[in-house]
Amino acid sequence: MLIIENIETLANDERMEVRANIIANNKIYPIWFRWQGKVCPMPADAFLAIAIIPAMRLGEKLVVKGQVSEKLLHNSYKIQEIYHSFDRSLSIIDIEVDKILPWDPIA
């Protein structure tokens, strides 16, 4: 199982940053994104997007300890089918999230 946890958003006048830990094979991998601009309304989405291929490669469930957008979660199954069509060694996996948020394109 791949687990995404400890998702946090940090902001100051100059930049935004989102951080999380991805746990795989009993190892913790700190991951972060940093940019100038607006607050990320659903930071867990970014981590789901980068963790889906490694989880598929391992054939393990992906668990997100955070809030994921309804649109990304719904489309993640279509995304997996596309990846799987290009590389049959990638497994279609289950994705579990703490909370599903309605998608708001304005946010």
BALOBA-1460 file (C-alpha; in Angstrom, 3 decimals):
// residues 107
<rec num="1" residu="m" x="0.000" y="0.000" z="0.000"/>
<rec num="2" residu="l" x="1.181" y="3.531" z="-0.798"/>
<rec num="3" residu="i" x="0.080" y="6.135" z="1.724"/>
<rec num="4" residu="i" x="0.043" y="9.904" z="1.260"/>
<rec num="5" residu="e" x="-0.088" y="11.656" z="4.629"/>
<rec num="6" residu="n" x="0.852" y="14.796" z="6.547"/>
<rec num="7" residu="i" x="-0.340" y="17.045" z="3.735"/>
<rec num="8" residu="e" x="0.245" y="20.682" z="4.577"/>
<rec num="9" residu="t" x="0.171" y="24.044" z="2.858"/>
<rec num="10" residu="l" x="2.652" y="26.790" z="3.707"/>
<rec num="11" residu="a" x="2.380" y="30.336" z="2.459"/>
<rec num="12" residu="n" x="4.236" y="33.594" z="2.724"/>
<rec num="13" residu="d" x="4.326" y="36.794" z="0.675"/>
<rec num="14" residu="e" x="6.686" y="35.325" z="-1.904"/>
<rec num="15" residu="r" x="5.618" y="31.733" z="-2.470"/>
<rec num="16" residu="m" x="3.258" y="28.859" z="-1.838"/>
<rec num="17" residu="e" x="4.353" y="25.381" z="-0.853"/>
<rec num="18" residu="v" x="2.541" y="22.096" z="-0.332"/>
<rec num="19" residu="r" x="4.238" y="19.153" z="1.356"/>
<rec num="20" residu="a" x="3.389" y="15.554" z="2.102"/>
<rec num="21" residu="n" x="4.992" y="12.259" z="2.951"/>
<rec num="22" residu="i" x="4.546" y="9.265" z="0.693"/>
<rec num="23" residu="i" x="5.057" y="5.965" z="2.464"/>
<rec num="24" residu="a" x="5.974" y="2.956" z="0.338"/>
<rec num="25" residu="n" x="7.654" y="-0.282" z="1.381"/>
<rec num="26" residu="n" x="8.024" y="1.069" z="4.941"/>
<rec num="27" residu="k" x="10.059" y="4.053" z="3.704"/>
<rec num="28" residu="i" x="9.013" y="7.696" z="3.997"/>
<rec num="29" residu="y" x="9.557" y="9.957" z="0.998"/>
<rec num="30" residu="p" x="9.018" y="13.685" z="1.656"/>
<rec num="31" residu="i" x="7.612" y="15.381" z="-1.451"/>
<rec num="32" residu="w" x="6.942" y="19.066" z="-1.966"/>
<rec num="33" residu="f" x="5.863" y="21.573" z="-4.621"/>
<rec num="34" residu="r" x="6.712" y="25.274" z="-4.483"/>
<rec num="35" residu="w" x="5.461" y="28.097" z="-6.705"/>
<rec num="36" residu="q" x="4.587" y="31.771" z="-6.809"/>
<rec num="37" residu="g" x="0.904" y="32.515" z="-6.996"/>
<rec num="38" residu="k" x="-2.435" y="31.469" z="-5.574"/>
<rec num="39" residu="v" x="-3.150" y="29.036" z="-2.779"/>
<rec num="40" residu="c" x="-3.762" y="25.472" z="-3.904"/>
<rec num="41" residu="p" x="-7.361" y="24.719" z="-2.831"/>
<rec num="42" residu="m" x="-6.909" y="20.925" z="-2.951"/>
<rec num="43" residu="p" x="-3.241" y="20.107" z="-2.334"/>
<rec num="44" residu="a" x="-3.838" y="16.359" z="-1.961"/>
<rec num="45" residu="d" x="-4.740" y="16.255" z="-5.673"/>
<rec num="46" residu="a" x="-1.137" y="17.002" z="-6.643"/>
<rec num="47" residu="f" x="0.157" y="14.132" z="-4.541"/>
<rec num="48" residu="l" x="-2.451" y="11.684" z="-5.826"/>
<rec num="49" residu="a" x="-1.394" y="12.610" z="-9.364"/>
<rec num="50" residu="i" x="2.291" y="11.895" z="-8.756"/>
<rec num="51" residu="a" x="1.734" y="8.739" z="-6.692"/>
<rec num="52" residu="i" x="-0.688" y="6.938" z="-8.987"/>
<rec num="53" residu="i" x="1.941" y="5.478" z="-11.349"/>
<rec num="54" residu="p" x="4.236" y="4.185" z="-8.571"/>
<rec num="55" residu="a" x="1.197" y="2.591" z="-6.874"/>
<rec num="56" residu="m" x="0.177" y="1.006" z="-10.173"/>
<rec num="57" residu="r" x="3.738" y="-0.227" z="-10.724"/>
<rec num="58" residu="l" x="3.687" y="-1.883" z="-7.289"/>
<rec num="59" residu="g" x="0.108" y="-3.111" z="-7.763"/>
<rec num="60" residu="e" x="-0.858" y="-1.650" z="-4.405"/>
<rec num="61" residu="k" x="-3.767" y="0.389" z="-3.109"/>
<rec num="62" residu="l" x="-3.185" y="4.146" z="-2.880"/>
<rec num="63" residu="v" x="-4.416" y="5.737" z="0.362"/>
<rec num="64" residu="v" x="-4.699" y="9.518" z="0.579"/>
<rec num="65" residu="k" x="-4.986" y="10.884" z="4.115"/>
<rec num="66" residu="g" x="-6.552" y="14.109" z="2.961"/>
<rec num="67" residu="q" x="-9.215" y="15.747" z="0.835"/>
<rec num="68" residu="v" x="-9.296" y="14.951" z="-2.882"/>
<rec num="69" residu="s" x="-11.432" y="16.585" z="-5.541"/>
<rec num="70" residu="e" x="-14.388" y="14.598" z="-6.773"/>
<rec num="71" residu="k" x="-13.378" y="15.220" z="-10.385"/>
<rec num="72" residu="l" x="-9.824" y="13.886" z="-9.998"/>
<rec num="73" residu="l" x="-10.928" y="10.841" z="-8.016"/>
<rec num="74" residu="h" x="-13.605" y="10.003" z="-10.590"/>
<rec num="75" residu="n" x="-11.176" y="10.451" z="-13.484"/>
<rec num="76" residu="s" x="-8.332" y="8.593" z="-11.768"/>
<rec num="77" residu="y" x="-9.869" y="5.318" z="-12.916"/>
<rec num="78" residu="k" x="-9.922" y="6.496" z="-16.534"/>
<rec num="79" residu="i" x="-6.339" y="7.704" z="-16.129"/>
<rec num="80" residu="q" x="-5.322" y="4.272" z="-14.845"/>
<rec num="81" residu="e" x="-6.958" y="2.585" z="-17.829"/>
<rec num="82" residu="i" x="-4.977" y="4.828" z="-20.186"/>
<rec num="83" residu="y" x="-1.672" y="4.154" z="-18.410"/>
<rec num="84" residu="h" x="-2.463" y="0.430" z="-18.333"/>
<rec num="85" residu="s" x="-3.176" y="0.426" z="-22.083"/>
<rec num="86" residu="f" x="0.345" y="1.778" z="-22.690"/>
<rec num="87" residu="d" x="2.050" y="-0.478" z="-20.143"/>
<rec num="88" residu="r" x="0.317" y="-3.750" z="-19.235"/>
<rec num="89" residu="s" x="2.666" y="-4.221" z="-16.259"/>
<rec num="90" residu="l" x="0.838" y="-1.358" z="-14.506"/>
<rec num="91" residu="s" x="-2.038" y="-2.686" z="-12.392"/>
<rec num="92" residu="i" x="-5.418" y="-1.040" z="-11.973"/>
<rec num="93" residu="i" x="-5.500" y="-0.154" z="-8.270"/>
<rec num="94" residu="d" x="-7.972" y="0.927" z="-5.616"/>
<rec num="95" residu="i" x="-7.755" y="4.471" z="-4.320"/>
<rec num="96" residu="e" x="-8.997" y="5.354" z="-0.839"/>
<rec num="97" residu="v" x="-9.334" y="8.944" z="0.376"/>
<rec num="98" residu="d" x="-10.363" y="10.503" z="3.678"/>
<rec num="99" residu="k" x="-12.769" y="12.970" z="2.106"/>
<rec num="100" residu="i" x="-14.084" y="13.808" z="-1.363"/>
<rec num="101" residu="l" x="-14.632" y="17.497" z="-2.100"/>
<rec num="102" residu="p" x="-16.871" y="18.854" z="-4.841"/>
<rec num="103" residu="w" x="-14.788" y="20.172" z="-7.693"/>
<rec num="104" residu="d" x="-14.860" y="23.965" z="-8.015"/>
<rec num="105" residu="p" x="-13.122" y="25.269" z="-11.152"/>
<rec num="106" residu="i" x="-13.200" y="28.825" z="-9.770"/>
<rec num="107" residu="a" x="-11.297" y="28.031" z="-6.543"/>
